[in-house]
Structures are given as C-alpha cells and as structure tokens.
Amino acid sequence: MNEDKSINKELFKLANSVMEKAYAPYSKFKVGAAILDDNDNYHVEYNVENAAYPIGNCAEASAIAAMIASNGTKIKAIAVTGYGDLLCTPCGGCRQRIREFASLKIPIIVGNEKEIKRIFTLSELLPSSFGPENLA
C-alpha cells in the first residue's frame, strides 16, 4: 500500500513538473500528465495547442504516444495536473484513449499545482466503457 502512495506522489510530482512547459497560448490552460507503464517506465508530457483547435494535443494523449514509442503497452497508473482549484480530469477523448491501454482499476491521480486533489479509478471516470475486449 505504501508503494502505491509513493508511486502516486511520484506521478503527481512528474506531471506537475512539466505543466508550465505546456504550449497553451489560446486557452492559457496548461496541463501535465505522467504515466507509469508495464515496464515501470515513466512518460511525462504536456498539452500543445494549435490555432486550428481540433488538432492540438492533450497532455494525456501525448504521454500515451511517448509510452508506445518506448515500447510500453499498458498503463499502470496516470497523473493529470492543471492549475486552479477545480478538478482537471481527463477529457472524454482522453478517457477513451486511456481505456485502450489500461485496466478499469488503474488509478488516475488528479491534482493542481499544489497537491493531489483526488484519485479516481478509470471505471469511475468512464463507466460502462467500450474497450478492446468488446471487439474480440
């Protein structure tokens, strides 16, 4: 159990450490994400906006791409951080992206620039989800 708390704190710290690097000139909403994969490697990324809004990258999607590029195949845990007091949970699209590479029981650590605000499971954020096993 202490190992889980240690991992959660490390993921939060890593996500928080890259938030300021985000490229968010339009929304000014900077987000960081950190993933622990099935090889026990960390992948840390941030959001990158674009003037043509739909082609920007969410921090979570970028971290997943970094994981895949490094031969990771499963997300063991993920942290998402944003500024402010409201929860910065993954958007709907990113919840589905996470679902592609994770069990419904993984922790999703949500925080702001100061602290971990809450820890969800994927099934809490994406109930009755559609995943790869639905296509088997």
Backbone torsions as a table, in degrees:
resi	resn	phi	psi	omega
1	MET	NA	-41.2	177.8
2	ASN	-64.0	-32.4	177.8
3	GLU	-62.7	-40.5	177.6
4	ASP	-61.4	-44.3	178.9
5	LYS	-63.0	-39.1	179.2
6	SER	-65.4	-43.6	177.9
7	ILE	-64.0	-44.2	179.2
8	ASN	-58.8	-44.4	179.9
9	LYS	-65.7	-40.2	179.6
10	GLU	-65.8	-44.5	177.8
11	LEU	-61.9	-43.3	177.7
12	PHE	-59.7	-46.9	-179.3
13	LYS	-60.5	-43.5	-179.9
14	LEU	-65.8	-45.5	178.9
15	ALA	-62.2	-42.0	-179.4
16	ASN	-65.2	-34.0	-175.0
17	SER	-69.7	-21.2	-178.8
18	VAL	-106.0	-4.9	-176.6
19	MET	-53.6	-44.3	-175.8
20	GLU	-66.3	-21.9	179.1
21	LYS	-76.0	-12.6	-176.5
22	ALA	-55.0	146.3	176.3
23	TYR	-100.7	97.3	-175.5
24	ALA	-135.0	59.6	-176.6
25	PRO	-70.3	-18.0	-176.0
26	TYR	-95.0	-54.6	-178.6
27	SER	-85.0	-23.8	-173.3
28	LYS	63.1	15.3	-178.1
29	PHE	-101.4	98.4	-176.7
30	LYS	-91.4	133.1	-176.9
31	VAL	-131.3	140.7	173.4
32	GLY	-118.7	152.2	177.4
33	ALA	-141.9	145.4	176.3
34	ALA	-138.4	134.5	-179.6
35	ILE	-118.5	140.9	165.7
36	LEU	-106.2	122.4	-176.3
37	ASP	-99.3	-179.0	-176.8
38	ASP	-68.6	-11.3	174.8
39	ASN	-99.8	10.2	-176.8
40	ASP	61.6	31.6	173.8
41	ASN	-101.3	148.5	177.2
42	TYR	-99.8	142.9	177.3
43	HIS	-132.0	120.6	-171.5
44	VAL	-122.8	128.4	-179.6
45	GLU	-147.4	178.4	-178.3
46	TYR	-145.2	168.8	-178.6
47	ASN	-76.9	149.5	178.0
48	VAL	-133.7	111.9	-179.3
49	GLU	-85.8	169.4	179.0
50	ASN	-145.5	147.3	178.7
51	ALA	-57.0	-31.7	172.5
52	ALA	-90.0	89.4	-167.7
53	TYR	-42.5	-45.2	-174.2
54	PRO	-65.0	-14.5	-176.9
55	ILE	-101.1	13.2	172.7
56	GLY	-71.6	168.9	179.0
57	ASN	-117.0	129.0	172.3
58	CYS	-73.9	153.4	178.9
59	ALA	-58.7	-42.1	-178.1
60	GLU	-64.8	-43.4	179.5
61	ALA	-63.9	-39.2	178.2
62	SER	-65.9	-40.4	178.5
63	ALA	-66.1	-37.8	176.9
64	ILE	-64.2	-43.1	178.5
65	ALA	-61.8	-40.7	177.9
66	ALA	-64.0	-38.7	178.5
67	MET	-62.2	-48.2	-179.2
68	ILE	-62.5	-41.2	179.5
69	ALA	-63.4	-24.2	179.8
70	SER	-99.6	17.1	177.6
71	ASN	71.8	17.9	170.9
72	GLY	-78.7	148.0	179.9
73	THR	-125.3	-17.8	-178.1
74	LYS	-135.0	141.2	173.6
75	ILE	-90.0	123.9	175.9
76	LYS	-90.9	-31.7	178.0
77	ALA	-164.0	154.4	178.6
78	ILE	-143.3	143.6	173.8
79	ALA	-119.5	142.9	177.8
80	VAL	-132.0	128.1	-179.6
81	THR	-128.1	144.7	175.3
82	GLY	-146.9	164.2	-179.2
83	TYR	-79.7	148.1	174.1
84	GLY	106.7	176.2	-175.5
85	ASP	-87.4	-20.8	179.6
86	LEU	-78.4	152.7	-180.0
87	LEU	-66.0	134.9	176.4
88	CYS	-106.0	74.8	179.3
89	THR	-82.3	158.7	176.9
90	PRO	-59.0	144.8	176.0
91	CYS	-67.2	171.3	-179.2
92	GLY	-58.6	-43.3	179.3
93	GLY	-62.4	-40.9	-179.9
94	CYS	-72.1	-31.8	174.9
95	ARG	-59.8	-42.5	178.6
96	GLN	-69.2	-37.5	176.3
97	ARG	-62.0	-44.1	178.3
98	ILE	-61.0	-41.5	-178.5
99	ARG	-57.5	-34.3	-179.5
100	GLU	-61.7	-28.9	-172.1
101	PHE	-121.3	13.6	-173.6
102	ALA	-143.9	155.9	171.6
103	SER	-77.7	161.1	-179.8
104	LEU	-69.7	-10.9	-176.6
105	LYS	-97.6	-1.6	-176.6
106	ILE	-64.1	150.0	174.7
107	PRO	-80.0	137.7	171.3
108	ILE	-117.0	106.1	-175.6
109	ILE	-87.1	123.7	-177.4
110	VAL	-117.9	127.2	-178.7
111	GLY	-145.7	178.9	173.4
112	ASN	-120.2	-163.9	-177.2
113	GLU	-68.0	-11.2	-175.2
114	LYS	-108.9	-37.8	-169.3
115	GLU	-160.7	165.0	169.5
116	ILE	-72.9	125.1	-178.0
117	LYS	-92.6	-36.7	-178.5
118	ARG	-167.2	153.7	174.9
119	ILE	-121.0	122.6	178.6
120	PHE	-107.3	162.6	162.4
121	THR	-96.0	160.5	177.6
122	LEU	-61.1	-36.8	-179.4
123	SER	-65.4	-27.2	175.5
124	GLU	-70.5	-36.3	-178.1
125	LEU	-86.4	-20.3	-177.5
126	LEU	-139.8	68.7	-177.3
127	PRO	-67.5	149.9	178.5
128	SER	51.4	43.8	-172.2
129	SER	-76.6	161.9	175.7
130	PHE	-103.9	125.4	-178.0
131	GLY	-135.2	-177.1	-177.0
132	PRO	-54.6	-34.8	-178.5
133	GLU	-67.5	-20.5	176.4
134	ASN	-67.4	-19.1	-178.8
135	LEU	-97.6	-1.6	-177.2
136	ALA	-73.0	NA	NA
